[in-house]
Amino acid sequence: MKLCMFTPREMALERGWPGRIDGDEVVQLAAQTLQAFFTGGGAAREHARYALADCDFRPPVIAPPSVRIFDLFSPTNEPFFVFGPTAPIYGHGQQASIPDGEVDVAAGIAAVIGAEGAIGGFTAVAAFVARDVESAERAAGRGPGKSLDAGIALGPVLRTPDEWEGMTGTVTLRINDAEIATASLTDLTVAWDDVVAYAARSAVLRPGDVLFSGGIPAEPVRLAPGDQIEVEIPTLGTLAVSV
């Protein structure tokens, strides 16, 4: 199923409600967040229905306990990762505030942990990276670290693994309607089950933990105020954010 955090547009709720998308409607779920929904075993009573066209999305994970950034489109075949920012987290249709300097965006897919350390669903990702800071970190033999603190966007929906395994289809990055790069999810070099197993080694994965594939191969594009960013994964839809 497709899950989301949403708000009826006339209410403009900051956090939103968890919902299940059913055709052109979204059904409100009786949980505070999708993380709480997963903690409860992935089941909840259903409340009112709203027309999807009359709703705005919020990030499917509002406050992830952790964000792990992998490099799954590289040929290393190893699920190594670094930790990324747990804030700020942006959602579909929102405007991101990025730092001054050479900031670009990495587009990809993330698995979000659900109940009992298993994958709860997949979502599209746009992660902002301060490339000038990253260059300084690497020159010093460190990082990436601070360069990843520029924020991350998730959404618009979370699709559960019983419907889609997260390794078919494509990821396309567009900036101001121009296609920057596209990649096939069949190019992921490590299976998601192995990614989860590696992340869970000597650690406890919690509902809402984000395991980001890392960006698809793309030439960096320095972002400027007003730029419109789209990350399209056909099974998930298009995540659109501005800066």
Steps between C-alpha positions, in 0.01 A plus 500: 500500500594865466535686828555869561488785747247755381291798597168611358596825331250715690643379833869551413615269781873536561568132567200355321328166544604154385293370213450218254454600137202330337461609139424872497436511875712482813366321807605638838662238726460497878865564589698814575768431239601225260774410748230441761302305240798268446568473873143376535571220254392675181128500575263773615134592494390708204323833537378755246572504129625809319540579132868471419475809280397702808795389715866592537773252580733519797827301532413133552757496781500822698776432753701192400702348786789467254586551135759274341639598161637216288663498156296224342540623142879462518671178383646419843228244587542596864227655719727752670331816624539832679243661724298785354282777646188422699393864456393695313267257324293639213196358325342516157405853399708666771781753466842400630734748664854421393830656612706739293768347285517219247196290585358237270253216537535122504194309377417143592279262692477416869373206696323605820507259791162384626407241762754260653796637305356411160442735209170683537508668161695685233502870417676743266784716632660833414802558725678835501880489507741789560766407246746773600493375859526141380813586298663652808406197709646257250817708461547465876446125479165521676132495426262526347355655813387861524454505124195274544326727753319706236182295535305228325161475330285185510176405328248535369389152613630187668429178308500178699729212396213254457411699185845602378850382587681829423732362231307548176422816306704818469605809693501827306631834625373821343590858588284778356339244266837399351593135540835477679536123536310174505596156627341159523428354842624170361845666523489491881802289591372367834157347566285684754487202736881505512500876555267457799703210638822704481341807660359283780833335581583591863222760487127528555293630210192695605180592319569803286871436445588605145738294284580721199649338191720800432469707187477369148807583287467864393714804433466750786272797432542799728158593633371856513200654677183426309622175346236229466613143565316182404591140580278259310467130575199375303381259768515775764413809300695825488657673799508874425676759718634850444788693652 
